[in-house]
């Protein structure tokens, strides 16, 4: 099954008009007027080409908007393809997400369709977003990460594609973001999956978790919480 065929079953792809409208509403209005300042650290670490898995911490619903602002089409000339939970694809929110290139996955029993679609995106040189911590966590203490990210990146790499996994920390001046607060996102150095082929998912996740935590420490410092 081709990427196009699989996409028809996984999501509705990216609607060009809706995507432009969403970009304007979220980046030019929502982020600009909700936060007094948005800080980007380590943007030179963001690969502009090649297959990338963005692996951010997850502290707020604002995280997705911060990611698309700092790593989306206006910066990298490509979209952030979000892997989200099934609950996020319901109702009106799901209607929009389904047309903005997002697709759902069951964290406890992932379908082959979702996994293969994720691999296809990476093989095609896309930018996949996976929250390794799972759901939103208010605490910045390191957490054992889900192993799916490594498995997907490894499967794509076995098809002859170099995969960069980019640890990212996102923070806000308040635990629950308030109007006119600060927001910061920090990109760490990417991890090449080819360098970690023999260590396994658990050991890779230990390294990834440490890198994500360090990036979050930097972003917390930038918003005055360290």
C-alpha positions as CSV (number, residue, x, y, z in Angstrom):
1,X,0.0,0.0,0.0
2,X,1.4,3.4,-1.0
3,X,1.7,6.5,1.3
4,X,-1.2,8.1,-0.5
5,X,-3.4,5.0,0.0
6,X,-2.4,4.7,3.7
7,X,-3.0,8.4,4.3
8,X,-6.6,8.1,3.1
9,X,-7.2,5.6,5.9
10,X,-5.1,7.3,8.6
11,X,-6.2,10.9,8.1
12,X,-7.5,13.3,5.5
13,X,-4.1,14.7,4.7
14,X,-3.5,18.5,4.8
15,X,-6.1,20.9,3.5
16,X,-4.0,23.8,2.0
17,X,-6.6,26.5,2.7
18,X,-7.4,25.3,6.2
19,X,-3.7,25.0,6.9
20,X,-3.0,28.6,5.9
21,X,-5.9,29.8,8.0
22,X,-4.8,27.8,11.0
23,X,-1.3,29.1,10.7
24,X,-2.5,32.7,10.7
25,X,-4.9,32.2,13.5
26,X,-2.5,30.4,15.8
27,X,0.8,32.1,15.0
28,X,-0.2,35.6,14.1
29,X,-3.0,36.0,16.6
30,X,-3.3,33.4,19.4
31,X,0.4,33.0,20.3
32,X,1.3,36.6,19.6
33,X,-1.4,38.1,21.8
34,X,-1.6,35.4,24.5
35,X,2.1,35.5,25.4
36,X,4.0,38.6,26.0
37,X,7.1,37.0,24.6
38,X,8.0,33.7,22.8
39,X,11.6,32.6,23.1
40,X,13.3,30.1,20.8
41,X,16.6,28.5,21.9
42,X,18.9,26.2,19.9
43,X,17.0,26.7,16.6
44,X,20.3,26.0,14.8
45,X,19.9,22.4,15.9
46,X,16.7,22.0,13.9
47,X,17.3,20.0,10.7
48,X,15.8,21.8,7.7
49,X,16.0,18.7,5.5
50,X,15.8,15.0,6.0
51,X,13.6,12.7,8.1
52,X,13.1,14.1,11.6
53,X,11.2,13.0,14.7
54,X,10.4,15.9,16.9
55,X,10.3,14.7,20.5
56,X,9.1,17.4,22.9
57,X,8.1,17.5,26.5
58,X,4.4,17.9,27.0
59,X,3.2,20.4,29.6
60,X,0.3,22.2,28.0
61,X,-2.1,22.3,25.0
62,X,0.0,25.3,23.8
63,X,2.9,23.0,23.1
64,X,1.6,22.0,19.6
65,X,1.3,25.7,18.7
66,X,4.8,26.5,20.0
67,X,6.1,23.6,17.9
68,X,4.5,24.7,14.7
69,X,5.7,28.3,15.3
70,X,9.3,27.3,15.8
71,X,9.6,24.3,13.5
72,X,6.6,24.4,11.1
73,X,6.2,25.5,7.5
74,X,7.3,29.1,8.0
75,X,10.7,27.9,9.3
76,X,11.4,24.5,7.7
77,X,9.1,24.7,4.6
78,X,7.3,21.6,5.8
79,X,4.5,20.7,8.1
80,X,4.6,19.1,11.5
81,X,2.8,15.8,11.3
82,X,1.4,15.1,14.7
83,X,0.8,11.7,16.2
84,X,-2.0,12.2,18.7
85,X,-4.1,10.1,21.0
86,X,-7.5,8.9,19.9
87,X,-9.4,11.1,22.4
88,X,-7.9,14.2,20.7
89,X,-9.5,13.2,17.3
90,X,-13.1,13.5,18.5
91,X,-15.6,16.2,18.0
92,X,-14.9,19.6,16.4
93,X,-11.2,19.5,17.4
94,X,-10.8,16.1,15.7
95,X,-12.5,17.5,12.5
96,X,-9.8,20.2,12.3
97,X,-6.9,18.0,13.3
98,X,-7.9,15.3,10.7
99,X,-7.6,18.0,8.0
100,X,-4.3,19.4,9.3
101,X,-2.2,16.2,8.9
102,X,-2.7,14.8,12.3
103,X,-3.4,11.1,12.9
104,X,-4.3,9.1,15.9
105,X,-2.8,6.1,17.6
106,X,-3.9,3.9,20.4
107,X,-1.1,4.2,22.9
108,X,-1.9,0.8,24.5
109,X,-2.6,-1.2,21.3
110,X,-1.2,0.7,18.3
111,X,-2.7,-0.4,14.9
112,X,-0.5,-1.5,12.1
113,X,-2.0,1.2,9.9
114,X,-0.8,4.0,12.2
115,X,2.6,2.5,12.7
116,X,3.1,1.9,8.9
117,X,1.8,5.4,8.2
118,X,4.3,6.9,10.6
119,X,7.2,5.0,9.0
120,X,6.0,6.0,5.5
121,X,6.1,9.7,6.5
122,X,9.7,9.4,7.7
123,X,10.8,7.4,4.6
124,X,9.3,10.3,2.6
125,X,11.5,12.8,4.5
126,X,8.7,14.3,6.6
127,X,8.7,15.9,10.0
128,X,6.9,13.6,12.5
129,X,5.9,14.9,16.0
130,X,5.7,12.3,18.8
131,X,5.2,13.2,22.5
132,X,7.3,10.4,24.1
133,X,5.8,11.2,27.6
134,X,2.3,10.5,26.3
135,X,-0.3,12.8,27.8
136,X,0.2,16.3,29.3
137,X,2.2,16.3,32.5
138,X,2.5,19.4,34.7
139,X,5.6,18.1,36.4
140,X,9.0,18.6,34.8
141,X,10.5,15.6,36.6
142,X,11.8,13.0,34.1
143,X,9.4,10.2,33.2
144,X,9.9,6.8,31.7
145,X,9.2,7.3,28.0
146,X,7.1,5.3,25.6
147,X,9.1,3.0,23.3
148,X,7.0,3.6,20.2
149,X,9.2,6.5,19.0
150,X,12.3,4.4,18.8
151,X,10.5,1.5,17.1
152,X,9.1,3.7,14.4
153,X,12.4,5.5,13.8
154,X,14.2,2.1,13.7
155,X,11.8,0.7,11.2
156,X,12.2,3.7,8.9
157,X,16.0,3.5,9.3
158,X,15.9,-0.1,8.1
159,X,14.5,1.1,4.9
160,X,17.7,3.0,4.2
161,X,16.8,6.4,5.7
162,X,18.8,8.3,8.2
163,X,16.5,9.5,11.1
164,X,17.2,12.4,13.4
165,X,15.4,12.4,16.7
166,X,15.3,16.0,18.1
167,X,14.8,16.3,21.9
168,X,12.8,19.4,22.7
169,X,11.9,21.2,25.9
170,X,8.9,23.6,26.1
171,X,8.2,25.7,29.2
172,X,6.0,28.6,30.4
173,X,6.4,31.2,33.1
174,X,3.5,29.6,35.0
175,X,2.7,25.9,35.4
176,X,-0.6,26.6,33.7
177,X,0.1,29.3,31.1
178,X,-1.6,32.6,31.8
179,X,-2.2,35.6,29.5
180,X,0.8,37.8,28.9
181,X,3.1,35.2,30.4
182,X,6.3,33.9,28.8
183,X,6.8,30.8,26.6
184,X,10.0,29.2,25.6
185,X,11.0,26.3,23.4
186,X,14.5,24.8,23.3
187,X,15.9,22.4,20.6
188,X,18.7,20.1,21.7
189,X,21.3,18.4,19.5
190,X,19.6,15.7,17.3
191,X,20.2,12.1,18.0
192,X,20.9,9.9,14.9
193,X,19.2,6.6,15.1
194,X,22.1,4.9,13.2
195,X,24.3,5.7,16.3
196,X,21.9,3.8,18.6
197,X,21.0,0.7,16.6
198,X,22.5,-1.8,19.0
199,X,21.5,-0.4,22.4
200,X,17.7,-1.0,22.3
201,X,14.7,1.1,23.0
202,X,15.0,1.3,26.7
203,X,18.6,2.5,26.7
204,X,17.8,5.0,23.9
205,X,14.9,6.3,25.9
206,X,17.1,7.0,28.9
207,X,19.4,9.1,26.7
208,X,16.4,10.8,25.0
209,X,14.8,11.6,28.4
210,X,18.0,13.1,29.7
211,X,18.3,15.3,26.6
212,X,14.7,16.4,26.8
213,X,15.1,17.2,30.5
214,X,18.2,19.3,29.8
215,X,16.3,21.2,27.0
216,X,13.4,21.8,29.4
217,X,15.8,23.1,32.0
218,X,17.1,25.6,29.5
219,X,13.6,26.7,28.5
220,X,12.5,27.0,32.2
221,X,15.5,29.2,32.9
222,X,14.5,31.4,29.9
223,X,11.0,32.0,31.4
224,X,12.4,32.7,34.9
225,X,11.5,29.5,36.6
226,X,15.0,28.4,37.3
